[in-house]
Amino acid sequence: MSAFIRFFSRRWFTRGKSEQANVPNTYIRRNKNSDLECRVHFLDGTNQTFYLPKNAVASKLFEFAFAHIGLNDEREYFALQMINKIKIWLDPTKPLKKQVFGSPPHVFYMRVKFFSMNPHQLRDDYARYLFVLQLRDEMLTGKLQCPDDQIAAQMAALLLQGELGNFNKDEHTPEFISTFHFLPEERHTEMFDIAVQQEYANLARRNLTPSETDRLYLEKVRSLPDYGVDMHKVQGKDKKVYYLGLTPSGILVYEGSNKIGLFIWSKILKLEMKGKKLKLVVADEDETNRKVVEYTFVFVLPDATACKHLWKSAIEQHTFFRLRDTVKPPTKLQQFFRLKSRFYTSFRPEFQLQQENKFGSSSFRRRNTS
């Protein structure tokens, strides 16, 4: 594991002064005893502590965290996550002190929140690189599965190409490659290392740049069955355990590891929560009389907190991937949901991001890995 961490800490990015917003020094040291101590862990394994006034809105922590790593464009795909029994997203529209818990430092993790269906087409090189960091970690832990070992070997080879440069037959032996882990331990075999070496050697003739390997990696990873699926454990009316997977296209339903249904966003008429129960009302066409029929599904979560988190996450997924304009209070989120809460989103939907006339706004350099 230590070799793997060293390996993936080699590539690094720096931004020019015109591109990177500076975090005022007053926010990286304590000024008052009442300041909130917030430690943010980033996708590259680094962390930074920020001190914010006790009355600060959480958006300020987002601002400083993004500025610290120089993420300027396409920030909306990323967010800060907390762990309080379950993983929950920090709401940038609410006061920070009303969302933190326990004793300081209050710990947050920057993560990809919205997984673009076409991550290889993101404009910002650095944003694509952050996607790669999270996705290779999900493959290593087994959260993201790649059933085909040959495709997994191709993806591992792209990671090596991006970090180490072109293949060197004298240095990049199967033994050398075995020191890096790309899959869970039970799938990391000698045969897999040999396959990775062969795929890595095949890439040498293409002389790919790190940016190109990131694009190719993301193009492959987006085709994996569970790419970008946000899983939530629920109980159905029949008392069986199911998993609801939030995706850009809708809500997947799993029984164990088997997909048994999909509620697409355009057919969801209602999404309501009460206590620990989540209710979905879905419209579908009856094949016999060709009339639109409404079906109601009720799922039970472990507690009200988990239910509210799932409900909010579903609304945010729908808003980000389906709407064309930013929804502002006090208007309703959109016509598909009838909400009984004042909750609203604060981000621009993906459609707006794609319409912006910006191209490759980041500049960076990578540490020499030779």
MOUR-V767634 format. One record per pair of residues at least 12 apart in sequence whose ideal C-beta (glycine too) atoms are under 7 Angstrom apart, sorted by the first residue. I is the first residue (numbers start at 1). J is the second residue. D is the distance in Angstrom with one decimal. If there is no record, write none. Layout:
# MOUR-V767634
i/j/d
I/J/D
I/J/D
This chain:
# MOUR-V767634
i/j/d
1/181/6.9
3/179/4.3
3/180/6.2
4/180/5.4
4/181/5.0
5/45/6.6
7/163/6.3
7/180/5.4
8/163/6.9
9/44/6.8
9/45/6.1
10/163/5.7
10/367/5.4
10/369/5.3
11/163/5.7
11/210/6.6
11/366/4.8
11/367/6.5
12/366/6.5
12/367/5.3
13/70/6.8
13/126/5.6
13/364/3.5
14/364/6.0
14/365/6.0
15/70/3.6
15/362/6.9
15/363/6.6
15/364/6.9
16/363/6.0
19/70/6.4
19/72/5.9
19/362/7.0
19/363/6.6
20/67/6.8
20/70/4.1
21/67/3.9
22/67/6.9
23/64/4.9
23/67/5.2
23/68/5.5
27/50/5.2
27/51/5.9
27/52/6.5
27/64/5.8
28/49/7.0
28/50/6.2
29/51/6.4
30/51/4.8
31/51/6.6
34/54/4.8
35/51/4.2
35/52/6.4
35/53/6.3
35/54/6.8
36/51/7.0
36/52/5.0
36/54/5.9
36/56/6.9
36/96/5.8
36/97/6.3
36/100/6.6
36/106/6.5
37/49/6.3
37/51/5.9
37/104/3.9
37/105/4.4
37/106/6.6
38/50/5.0
38/52/6.3
38/61/5.6
38/105/6.7
38/106/5.0
38/108/6.3
39/105/4.3
39/107/5.2
40/65/4.8
40/80/6.7
40/108/4.9
40/110/6.1
41/109/4.9
41/110/7.0
42/69/5.8
42/110/5.2
43/110/6.0
43/130/5.2
43/133/4.3
43/134/5.6
44/133/6.3
48/68/5.3
49/105/6.2
50/64/5.1
52/96/6.1
54/97/5.4
55/95/6.7
56/96/5.1
57/95/5.9
57/96/6.7
58/90/5.3
58/91/6.1
58/92/4.9
58/94/5.9
58/96/4.6
58/99/6.3
59/92/3.9
59/93/6.9
61/80/6.6
61/96/6.3
62/80/6.3
62/92/5.1
65/80/6.5
65/110/6.1
71/126/6.3
71/127/6.8
72/361/6.0
72/362/6.9
73/123/6.3
73/124/4.2
73/127/6.6
73/358/6.0
73/361/4.3
73/362/6.7
74/122/5.8
74/123/6.6
74/124/4.9
74/127/4.4
74/353/6.1
76/114/6.9
76/347/4.5
76/348/5.6
76/353/6.2
77/112/5.9
77/113/6.6
77/114/5.0
77/116/6.5
77/127/6.5
78/110/6.0
78/111/6.9
78/112/6.0
78/113/6.2
78/130/6.9
79/111/6.6
79/113/4.0
80/108/4.3
80/109/7.0
80/110/5.9
81/108/6.6
81/109/4.7
81/111/5.0
82/108/5.8
84/101/5.5
86/306/5.5
86/309/6.3
88/309/5.1
89/113/6.4
90/108/6.3
92/346/5.4
93/346/4.9
111/134/6.4
112/131/5.9
112/134/4.9
114/320/5.0
115/227/6.6
115/228/2.8
116/350/6.8
117/222/6.7
117/248/5.2
118/222/6.9
119/131/5.0
119/218/4.2
119/222/5.8
120/215/4.5
120/218/4.1
120/219/4.3
123/358/6.0
123/359/5.5
123/360/6.0
123/361/6.9
124/360/7.0
124/361/5.8
124/362/5.1
125/211/5.3
125/360/6.2
125/362/5.1
125/364/6.7
126/362/4.2
126/364/6.1
128/214/4.8
128/215/6.7
128/218/6.3
129/214/5.7
131/218/6.0
132/214/5.2
132/217/5.6
132/218/6.6
135/221/5.2
136/159/6.1
139/182/6.5
139/183/6.5
140/181/6.0
140/182/6.4
140/183/6.8
142/184/4.3
144/224/6.3
144/226/6.0
144/227/6.7
145/226/6.0
146/224/5.7
149/192/6.1
149/195/6.7
150/195/6.5
151/220/6.5
152/182/6.9
152/183/6.0
153/192/6.3
153/195/3.9
153/196/4.7
153/199/5.0
154/199/5.0
154/220/6.6
155/217/5.9
155/220/5.4
155/221/6.6
156/182/4.1
156/196/4.6
157/196/5.5
157/199/3.6
157/200/4.1
157/203/5.8
158/213/4.7
158/216/5.4
158/217/4.5
159/182/6.8
159/217/6.6
160/200/5.1
161/200/6.5
161/203/4.8
161/208/5.5
161/213/4.8
162/210/4.4
162/213/3.7
162/214/6.2
163/369/6.1
164/369/5.1
165/369/6.0
165/370/6.6
166/204/4.7
166/207/6.4
167/200/4.9
167/201/4.7
167/203/6.6
167/204/4.1
172/197/6.6
172/200/6.2
174/190/7.0
174/193/4.5
174/194/5.2
174/197/5.2
177/193/4.9
177/196/5.3
177/197/5.4
178/193/4.7
210/366/5.8
228/247/6.2
228/248/6.9
229/245/4.0
229/247/5.6
229/252/6.4
230/245/6.6
230/246/4.2
230/313/6.2
231/243/5.1
231/245/5.3
232/244/4.8
232/310/4.7
234/299/4.0
234/300/6.5
234/301/5.6
235/299/6.7
235/300/4.4
236/299/6.2
237/298/5.9
242/254/6.3
242/255/5.8
244/299/6.7
244/310/6.9
246/313/5.8
246/314/5.7
246/317/4.8
248/317/6.9
248/321/4.1
249/264/5.9
249/265/6.9
250/262/5.4
250/263/5.2
250/264/3.9
250/265/5.0
251/263/4.5
251/314/6.6
263/280/6.2
263/282/5.3
265/318/5.1
265/322/5.3
265/336/6.9
267/282/5.4
267/283/5.1
267/284/6.3
268/280/6.3
268/282/5.7
268/336/5.8
269/281/4.6
269/282/6.8
269/283/5.4
269/294/6.6
269/336/6.6
270/337/6.8
270/338/5.6
271/311/6.6
271/314/5.9
271/315/6.7
271/337/5.2
272/340/6.8
273/307/5.1
273/308/6.2
273/311/4.2
275/304/5.3
275/307/6.9
276/300/5.9
276/301/4.9
276/302/6.9
276/303/5.4
276/304/5.0
276/307/4.7
277/298/5.9
277/300/5.6
277/307/6.8
278/299/4.8
278/301/6.5
278/307/5.6
278/310/6.1
278/311/6.1
279/296/6.5
279/298/5.3
280/297/4.5
281/294/5.7
281/296/5.3
282/295/5.0
282/297/6.8
312/343/6.2
315/333/6.0
315/337/6.3
316/345/5.7
318/336/6.9
319/333/6.0
319/334/6.9
319/345/4.9
319/349/6.2
320/347/6.7
320/349/5.3
320/350/5.7
321/350/5.7
323/349/4.6
324/349/6.4
324/351/4.5
326/348/5.3
326/349/6.7
326/352/6.8
327/344/6.0
327/345/5.9
328/344/7.0
329/344/4.8
